[in-house]
Every structure is written in C-alpha cells, then in structure tokens.
Amino acid sequence: MLSTVVLLLLCAITAIAGIPLILKLVPPNEVFGVRTERALSHKEVWYAVNWFGGWALVAAAAFTILAILIWSNTLLRPFWLQFVVFVMPLAIAIGATLWYERQVDKNGKRRSRR
C-alpha cells in the first residue's frame, strides 16, 4: 500500500513539473526543461519543445495514475510491476519529446512532411 502511495506522489510531482513547461513559464536554462543543444540555442525551439514535453509528462503521469488505481489490487500488486508502469510511460514521453525536438524548425514550428 505504501509503495502505491509513493508512486502516486511521484506521478503527481511529474505532472506538476510539466505544468510550467506547458504554460511556457520556464525560460531557456541549464537546470529545468528539455536541455538539448538546439533547444538552448533558439528560444522559439525551447518553448515549442518544452510545451510538447510538458504535455507528454502530464499524459504519462495521468496514464500511470489510472493504471495503478485500476489495477493496484490485481495484476499490478507487486511494487516492481507498479514501478515499471511508472517508468515505461515516462520513457515514452521522453522519447517522444526528443523525437519532436528534431521535427521543430528554428522558428518553433513543426516542419512539414515532404
């Protein structure tokens, strides 16, 4: 039970960390946000990528919360399995954000597919 509460708190912290990124409140810095070389060199890219990354974090946290609450007394009872359900969506969110960073041009717009 305590492990479930700890993971739910981690999900809440993850979602809360995504909110300033979504609202574009975090300027380019070396501490918080998606700190790739491209994102740090262009302000528009920084805000576009971190906006996407913030939504990805919130979505990953929401998915994990739902999965843990729905299945906490069944398949996901062991702590290690709950932890995997926490880490996997987070890894997918990070991967999707890094993929998105490569799709954004210097003006912060997504490049068209041609």
VMD Tcl script that builds the backbone (N, CA, C; Angstrom):
set m [mol new atoms 342]
animate dup $m
set s [atomselect $m all]
$s set {name element resname resid chain x y z} {
  {N N MET 1 A 0.821 -1.200 0.000}
  {CA C MET 1 A 0.000 0.000 0.000}
  {C C MET 1 A 0.864 1.262 0.000}
  {N N LEU 2 A 1.911 1.264 0.817}
  {CA C LEU 2 A 2.779 2.432 0.889}
  {C C LEU 2 A 3.484 2.674 -0.443}
  {N N SER 3 A 3.849 1.585 -1.118}
  {CA C SER 3 A 4.509 1.740 -2.413}
  {C C SER 3 A 3.568 2.383 -3.432}
  {N N THR 4 A 2.304 2.057 -3.372}
  {CA C THR 4 A 1.320 2.658 -4.279}
  {C C THR 4 A 1.213 4.154 -4.011}
  {N N VAL 5 A 1.183 4.532 -2.760}
  {CA C VAL 5 A 1.096 5.950 -2.398}
  {C C VAL 5 A 2.341 6.699 -2.875}
  {N N VAL 6 A 3.506 6.100 -2.700}
  {CA C VAL 6 A 4.751 6.737 -3.141}
  {C C VAL 6 A 4.730 6.934 -4.655}
  {N N LEU 7 A 4.309 5.932 -5.399}
  {CA C LEU 7 A 4.258 6.060 -6.853}
  {C C LEU 7 A 3.210 7.089 -7.293}
  {N N LEU 8 A 2.101 7.149 -6.602}
  {CA C LEU 8 A 1.092 8.166 -6.932}
  {C C LEU 8 A 1.634 9.571 -6.662}
  {N N LEU 9 A 2.406 9.722 -5.591}
  {CA C LEU 9 A 3.043 11.019 -5.315}
  {C C LEU 9 A 4.075 11.364 -6.393}
  {N N LEU 10 A 4.835 10.380 -6.850}
  {CA C LEU 10 A 5.784 10.611 -7.941}
  {C C LEU 10 A 5.065 11.034 -9.222}
  {N N CYS 11 A 3.915 10.437 -9.471}
  {CA C CYS 11 A 3.110 10.827 -10.639}
  {C C CYS 11 A 2.626 12.267 -10.498}
  {N N ALA 12 A 2.183 12.622 -9.314}
  {CA C ALA 12 A 1.718 13.996 -9.090}
  {C C ALA 12 A 2.857 14.986 -9.284}
  {N N ILE 13 A 4.040 14.660 -8.774}
  {CA C ILE 13 A 5.196 15.538 -8.949}
  {C C ILE 13 A 5.559 15.652 -10.426}
  {N N THR 14 A 5.490 14.556 -11.154}
  {CA C THR 14 A 5.777 14.568 -12.591}
  {C C THR 14 A 4.800 15.472 -13.329}
  {N N ALA 15 A 3.522 15.348 -13.019}
  {CA C ALA 15 A 2.513 16.190 -13.674}
  {C C ALA 15 A 2.699 17.659 -13.303}
  {N N ILE 16 A 2.987 17.932 -12.050}
  {CA C ILE 16 A 3.197 19.316 -11.609}
  {C C ILE 16 A 4.435 19.911 -12.288}
  {N N ALA 17 A 5.454 19.094 -12.513}
  {CA C ALA 17 A 6.660 19.576 -13.203}
  {C C ALA 17 A 6.359 19.933 -14.658}
  {N N GLY 18 A 5.375 19.289 -15.254}
  {CA C GLY 18 A 5.030 19.579 -16.632}
  {C C GLY 18 A 4.232 20.856 -16.822}
  {N N ILE 19 A 3.534 21.310 -15.803}
  {CA C ILE 19 A 2.648 22.475 -15.934}
  {C C ILE 19 A 3.394 23.761 -16.292}
  {N N PRO 20 A 4.498 24.118 -15.633}
  {CA C PRO 20 A 5.201 25.352 -16.046}
  {C C PRO 20 A 5.745 25.257 -17.477}
  {N N LEU 21 A 6.068 24.047 -17.914}
  {CA C LEU 21 A 6.543 23.877 -19.284}
  {C C LEU 21 A 5.411 24.112 -20.283}
  {N N ILE 22 A 4.230 23.612 -19.964}
  {CA C ILE 22 A 3.064 23.815 -20.829}
  {C C ILE 22 A 2.718 25.292 -20.924}
  {N N LEU 23 A 2.778 25.975 -19.805}
  {CA C LEU 23 A 2.422 27.399 -19.757}
  {C C LEU 23 A 3.535 28.314 -20.262}
  {N N LYS 24 A 4.655 27.728 -20.671}
  {CA C LYS 24 A 5.812 28.466 -21.201}
  {C C LYS 24 A 6.346 29.493 -20.199}
  {N N LEU 25 A 6.374 29.077 -18.937}
  {CA C LEU 25 A 6.873 29.944 -17.870}
  {C C LEU 25 A 8.362 29.765 -17.619}
  {N N VAL 26 A 8.949 28.725 -18.196}
  {CA C VAL 26 A 10.348 28.417 -17.935}
  {C C VAL 26 A 11.205 28.910 -19.096}
  {N N PRO 27 A 12.035 29.918 -18.866}
  {CA C PRO 27 A 12.926 30.402 -19.940}
  {C C PRO 27 A 14.070 29.412 -20.157}
  {N N PRO 28 A 14.774 29.540 -21.281}
  {CA C PRO 28 A 15.915 28.648 -21.510}
  {C C PRO 28 A 16.908 28.721 -20.341}
  {N N ASN 29 A 17.270 27.556 -19.828}
  {CA C ASN 29 A 18.178 27.487 -18.686}
  {C C ASN 29 A 18.906 26.150 -18.711}
  {N N GLU 30 A 19.839 25.982 -17.826}
  {CA C GLU 30 A 20.645 24.760 -17.755}
  {C C GLU 30 A 20.159 23.780 -16.686}
  {N N VAL 31 A 18.995 24.038 -16.074}
  {CA C VAL 31 A 18.557 23.218 -14.961}
  {C C VAL 31 A 17.263 22.464 -15.241}
  {N N PHE 32 A 16.246 23.118 -15.765}
  {CA C PHE 32 A 14.908 22.537 -15.864}
  {C C PHE 32 A 14.381 22.644 -17.286}
  {N N GLY 33 A 13.896 21.537 -17.805}
  {CA C GLY 33 A 13.333 21.513 -19.148}
  {C C GLY 33 A 14.129 20.594 -20.054}
  {N N VAL 34 A 13.759 20.588 -21.326}
  {CA C VAL 34 A 14.463 19.783 -22.316}
  {C C VAL 34 A 15.671 20.588 -22.756}
  {N N ARG 35 A 16.836 20.180 -22.282}
  {CA C ARG 35 A 18.051 20.973 -22.477}
  {C C ARG 35 A 18.935 20.379 -23.560}
  {N N THR 36 A 18.432 20.351 -24.785}
  {CA C THR 36 A 19.271 19.915 -25.894}
  {C C THR 36 A 20.014 21.132 -26.441}
  {N N GLU 37 A 21.048 20.877 -27.215}
  {CA C GLU 37 A 21.834 21.976 -27.768}
  {C C GLU 37 A 20.970 22.876 -28.651}
  {N N ARG 38 A 20.121 22.261 -29.475}
  {CA C ARG 38 A 19.247 23.040 -30.356}
  {C C ARG 38 A 18.235 23.863 -29.575}
  {N N ALA 39 A 17.652 23.263 -28.556}
  {CA C ALA 39 A 16.640 23.972 -27.775}
  {C C ALA 39 A 17.256 25.145 -27.013}
  {N N LEU 40 A 18.456 24.978 -26.528}
  {CA C LEU 40 A 19.101 26.060 -25.796}
  {C C LEU 40 A 19.589 27.179 -26.710}
  {N N SER 41 A 19.809 26.866 -27.983}
  {CA C SER 41 A 20.342 27.886 -28.888}
  {C C SER 41 A 19.255 28.740 -29.542}
  {N N HIS 42 A 18.011 28.272 -29.547}
  {CA C HIS 42 A 16.910 29.023 -30.166}
  {C C HIS 42 A 15.738 29.091 -29.192}
  {N N LYS 43 A 15.356 30.293 -28.816}
  {CA C LYS 43 A 14.298 30.485 -27.831}
  {C C LYS 43 A 12.965 29.887 -28.291}
  {N N GLU 44 A 12.643 30.041 -29.576}
  {CA C GLU 44 A 11.378 29.515 -30.099}
  {C C GLU 44 A 11.346 27.991 -30.022}
  {N N VAL 45 A 12.488 27.373 -30.330}
  {CA C VAL 45 A 12.575 25.905 -30.245}
  {C C VAL 45 A 12.422 25.468 -28.793}
  {N N TRP 46 A 13.054 26.201 -27.876}
  {CA C TRP 46 A 12.957 25.885 -26.447}
  {C C TRP 46 A 11.497 25.821 -25.999}
  {N N TYR 47 A 10.736 26.863 -26.303}
  {CA C TYR 47 A 9.351 26.907 -25.838}
  {C C TYR 47 A 8.478 25.860 -26.522}
  {N N ALA 48 A 8.692 25.619 -27.814}
  {CA C ALA 48 A 7.897 24.614 -28.530}
  {C C ALA 48 A 8.173 23.211 -28.000}
  {N N VAL 49 A 9.433 22.877 -27.833}
  {CA C VAL 49 A 9.800 21.535 -27.374}
  {C C VAL 49 A 9.380 21.324 -25.931}
  {N N ASN 50 A 9.567 22.315 -25.080}
  {CA C ASN 50 A 9.184 22.156 -23.680}
  {C C ASN 50 A 7.678 22.159 -23.487}
  {N N TRP 51 A 6.949 22.849 -24.355}
  {CA C TRP 51 A 5.484 22.774 -24.321}
  {C C TRP 51 A 5.042 21.334 -24.609}
  {N N PHE 52 A 5.615 20.748 -25.667}
  {CA C PHE 52 A 5.302 19.360 -26.011}
  {C C PHE 52 A 5.718 18.427 -24.878}
  {N N GLY 53 A 6.923 18.633 -24.357}
  {CA C GLY 53 A 7.420 17.790 -23.272}
  {C C GLY 53 A 6.574 17.888 -22.008}
  {N N GLY 54 A 6.079 19.081 -21.716}
  {CA C GLY 54 A 5.203 19.245 -20.558}
  {C C GLY 54 A 3.923 18.438 -20.699}
  {N N TRP 55 A 3.318 18.498 -21.878}
  {CA C TRP 55 A 2.108 17.709 -22.122}
  {C C TRP 55 A 2.413 16.219 -22.067}
  {N N ALA 56 A 3.567 15.820 -22.583}
  {CA C ALA 56 A 3.955 14.409 -22.536}
  {C C ALA 56 A 4.109 13.937 -21.093}
  {N N LEU 57 A 4.692 14.767 -20.237}
  {CA C LEU 57 A 4.836 14.409 -18.824}
  {C C LEU 57 A 3.473 14.277 -18.140}
  {N N VAL 58 A 2.592 15.223 -18.409}
  {CA C VAL 58 A 1.255 15.170 -17.797}
  {C C VAL 58 A 0.499 13.931 -18.270}
  {N N ALA 59 A 0.583 13.629 -19.567}
  {CA C ALA 59 A -0.102 12.451 -20.105}
  {C C ALA 59 A 0.472 11.165 -19.516}
  {N N ALA 60 A 1.786 11.087 -19.394}
  {CA C ALA 60 A 2.416 9.895 -18.810}
  {C C ALA 60 A 1.991 9.722 -17.358}
  {N N ALA 61 A 1.956 10.813 -16.613}
  {CA C ALA 61 A 1.541 10.735 -15.207}
  {C C ALA 61 A 0.072 10.330 -15.089}
  {N N ALA 62 A -0.773 10.893 -15.932}
  {CA C ALA 62 A -2.204 10.548 -15.889}
  {C C ALA 62 A -2.417 9.075 -16.230}
  {N N PHE 63 A -1.739 8.591 -17.263}
  {CA C PHE 63 A -1.860 7.177 -17.632}
  {C C PHE 63 A -1.413 6.282 -16.478}
  {N N THR 64 A -0.296 6.628 -15.858}
  {CA C THR 64 A 0.229 5.814 -14.765}
  {C C THR 64 A -0.707 5.815 -13.568}
  {N N ILE 65 A -1.240 6.971 -13.240}
  {CA C ILE 65 A -2.187 7.052 -12.116}
  {C C ILE 65 A -3.394 6.163 -12.373}
  {N N LEU 66 A -3.956 6.267 -13.569}
  {CA C LEU 66 A -5.115 5.427 -13.900}
  {C C LEU 66 A -4.770 3.950 -13.836}
  {N N ALA 67 A -3.641 3.563 -14.396}
  {CA C ALA 67 A -3.248 2.152 -14.392}
  {C C ALA 67 A -3.044 1.645 -12.972}
  {N N ILE 68 A -2.378 2.421 -12.143}
  {CA C ILE 68 A -2.109 1.977 -10.766}
  {C C ILE 68 A -3.402 1.901 -9.961}
  {N N LEU 69 A -4.289 2.892 -10.123}
  {CA C LEU 69 A -5.537 2.867 -9.357}
  {C C LEU 69 A -6.480 1.759 -9.816}
  {N N ILE 70 A -6.540 1.524 -11.108}
  {CA C ILE 70 A -7.452 0.500 -11.619}
  {C C ILE 70 A -6.961 -0.899 -11.276}
  {N N TRP 71 A -5.652 -1.136 -11.452}
  {CA C TRP 71 A -5.128 -2.486 -11.301}
  {C C TRP 71 A -4.300 -2.697 -10.046}
  {N N SER 72 A -4.360 -1.810 -9.080}
  {CA C SER 72 A -3.486 -1.933 -7.904}
  {C C SER 72 A -3.780 -3.187 -7.086}
  {N N ASN 73 A -4.981 -3.681 -7.120}
  {CA C ASN 73 A -5.309 -4.873 -6.331}
  {C C ASN 73 A -5.318 -6.144 -7.174}
  {N N THR 74 A -4.880 -6.045 -8.421}
  {CA C THR 74 A -4.876 -7.234 -9.275}
  {C C THR 74 A -3.472 -7.484 -9.824}
  {N N LEU 75 A -3.287 -7.257 -11.101}
  {CA C LEU 75 A -2.022 -7.575 -11.764}
  {C C LEU 75 A -0.856 -6.739 -11.281}
  {N N LEU 76 A -1.109 -5.506 -10.901}
  {CA C LEU 76 A -0.019 -4.601 -10.544}
  {C C LEU 76 A 0.278 -4.564 -9.045}
  {N N ARG 77 A -0.094 -5.573 -8.347}
  {CA C ARG 77 A 0.129 -5.553 -6.902}
  {C C ARG 77 A 1.604 -5.492 -6.503}
  {N N PRO 78 A 2.506 -6.250 -7.136}
  {CA C PRO 78 A 3.912 -6.134 -6.720}
  {C C PRO 78 A 4.474 -4.748 -7.038}
  {N N PHE 79 A 5.315 -4.257 -6.132}
  {CA C PHE 79 A 5.879 -2.916 -6.308}
  {C C PHE 79 A 6.669 -2.801 -7.594}
  {N N TRP 80 A 7.462 -3.802 -7.931}
  {CA C TRP 80 A 8.306 -3.710 -9.123}
  {C C TRP 80 A 7.470 -3.540 -10.383}
  {N N LEU 81 A 6.292 -4.159 -10.436}
  {CA C LEU 81 A 5.436 -4.021 -11.609}
  {C C LEU 81 A 4.803 -2.629 -11.655}
  {N N GLN 82 A 4.437 -2.099 -10.504}
  {CA C GLN 82 A 3.935 -0.727 -10.456}
  {C C GLN 82 A 5.021 0.245 -10.891}
  {N N PHE 83 A 6.250 -0.013 -10.485}
  {CA C PHE 83 A 7.360 0.853 -10.862}
  {C C PHE 83 A 7.594 0.805 -12.377}
  {N N VAL 84 A 7.468 -0.366 -12.964}
  {CA C VAL 84 A 7.601 -0.497 -14.424}
  {C C VAL 84 A 6.507 0.304 -15.115}
  {N N VAL 85 A 5.298 0.261 -14.580}
  {CA C VAL 85 A 4.188 1.029 -15.156}
  {C C VAL 85 A 4.430 2.529 -14.993}
  {N N PHE 86 A 5.197 2.933 -14.014}
  {CA C PHE 86 A 5.572 4.342 -13.856}
  {C C PHE 86 A 6.673 4.735 -14.845}
  {N N VAL 87 A 7.673 3.884 -14.986}
  {CA C VAL 87 A 8.842 4.213 -15.799}
  {C C VAL 87 A 8.547 4.142 -17.297}
  {N N MET 88 A 7.790 3.172 -17.746}
  {CA C MET 88 A 7.560 2.989 -19.188}
  {C C MET 88 A 6.881 4.200 -19.840}
  {N N PRO 89 A 5.749 4.704 -19.326}
  {CA C PRO 89 A 5.166 5.893 -19.952}
  {C C PRO 89 A 6.080 7.113 -19.874}
  {N N LEU 90 A 6.849 7.203 -18.800}
  {CA C LEU 90 A 7.799 8.305 -18.672}
  {C C LEU 90 A 8.881 8.209 -19.750}
  {N N ALA 91 A 9.380 7.014 -19.985}
  {CA C ALA 91 A 10.385 6.811 -21.035}
  {C C ALA 91 A 9.798 7.109 -22.415}
  {N N ILE 92 A 8.563 6.717 -22.636}
  {CA C ILE 92 A 7.902 7.009 -23.913}
  {C C ILE 92 A 7.732 8.519 -24.076}
  {N N ALA 93 A 7.358 9.209 -23.009}
  {CA C ALA 93 A 7.194 10.667 -23.071}
  {C C ALA 93 A 8.513 11.355 -23.391}
  {N N ILE 94 A 9.589 10.893 -22.786}
  {CA C ILE 94 A 10.899 11.484 -23.048}
  {C C ILE 94 A 11.320 11.209 -24.490}
  {N N GLY 95 A 11.130 9.986 -24.940}
  {CA C GLY 95 A 11.472 9.645 -26.320}
  {C C GLY 95 A 10.660 10.441 -27.324}
  {N N ALA 96 A 9.370 10.593 -27.068}
  {CA C ALA 96 A 8.512 11.367 -27.973}
  {C C ALA 96 A 8.934 12.831 -28.000}
  {N N THR 97 A 9.327 13.368 -26.868}
  {CA C THR 97 A 9.768 14.762 -26.805}
  {C C THR 97 A 11.071 14.957 -27.577}
  {N N LEU 98 A 11.997 14.032 -27.441}
  {CA C LEU 98 A 13.251 14.137 -28.192}
  {C C LEU 98 A 13.004 13.982 -29.694}
  {N N TRP 99 A 12.057 13.116 -30.063}
  {CA C TRP 99 A 11.679 12.986 -31.470}
  {C C TRP 99 A 11.077 14.305 -31.961}
  {N N TYR 100 A 10.198 14.898 -31.167}
  {CA C TYR 100 A 9.559 16.158 -31.547}
  {C C TYR 100 A 10.588 17.278 -31.702}
  {N N GLU 101 A 11.600 17.266 -30.857}
  {CA C GLU 101 A 12.646 18.294 -30.923}
  {C C GLU 101 A 13.319 18.285 -32.293}
  {N N ARG 102 A 13.472 17.111 -32.882}
  {CA C ARG 102 A 14.091 17.017 -34.202}
  {C C ARG 102 A 13.148 17.446 -35.315}
  {N N GLN 103 A 11.842 17.535 -35.031}
  {CA C GLN 103 A 10.854 17.904 -36.032}
  {C C GLN 103 A 10.606 19.407 -36.090}
  {N N VAL 104 A 11.111 20.142 -35.113}
  {CA C VAL 104 A 10.837 21.574 -34.995}
  {C C VAL 104 A 11.924 22.369 -35.705}
  {N N ASP 105 A 11.513 23.389 -36.469}
  {CA C ASP 105 A 12.497 24.250 -37.126}
  {C C ASP 105 A 12.931 25.370 -36.177}
  {N N LYS 106 A 13.771 26.276 -36.655}
  {CA C LYS 106 A 14.324 27.336 -35.798}
  {C C LYS 106 A 13.276 28.331 -35.323}
  {N N ASN 107 A 12.113 28.357 -35.970}
  {CA C ASN 107 A 11.054 29.269 -35.558}
  {C C ASN 107 A 10.078 28.642 -34.580}
  {N N GLY 108 A 10.352 27.417 -34.169}
  {CA C GLY 108 A 9.482 26.736 -33.224}
  {C C GLY 108 A 8.279 26.100 -33.870}
  {N N LYS 109 A 8.248 25.998 -35.183}
  {CA C LYS 109 A 7.132 25.380 -35.908}
  {C C LYS 109 A 7.553 23.980 -36.325}
  {N N ARG 110 A 6.594 23.093 -36.359}
  {CA C ARG 110 A 6.893 21.732 -36.818}
  {C C ARG 110 A 7.102 21.740 -38.326}
  {N N ARG 111 A 8.169 21.100 -38.760}
  {CA C ARG 111 A 8.475 21.044 -40.188}
  {C C ARG 111 A 7.406 20.243 -40.908}
  {N N SER 112 A 7.084 20.680 -42.119}
  {CA C SER 112 A 6.089 19.936 -42.895}
  {C C SER 112 A 6.742 18.692 -43.489}
  {N N ARG 113 A 5.940 17.663 -43.650}
  {CA C ARG 113 A 6.435 16.413 -44.227}
  {C C ARG 113 A 6.425 16.532 -45.741}
  {N N ARG 114 A 7.559 16.308 -46.344}
  {CA C ARG 114 A 7.642 16.337 -47.812}
  {C C ARG 114 A 8.495 15.226 -48.293}
}
mol reanalyze $m
mol bondsrecalc $m
mol representation Tube
mol addrep $m
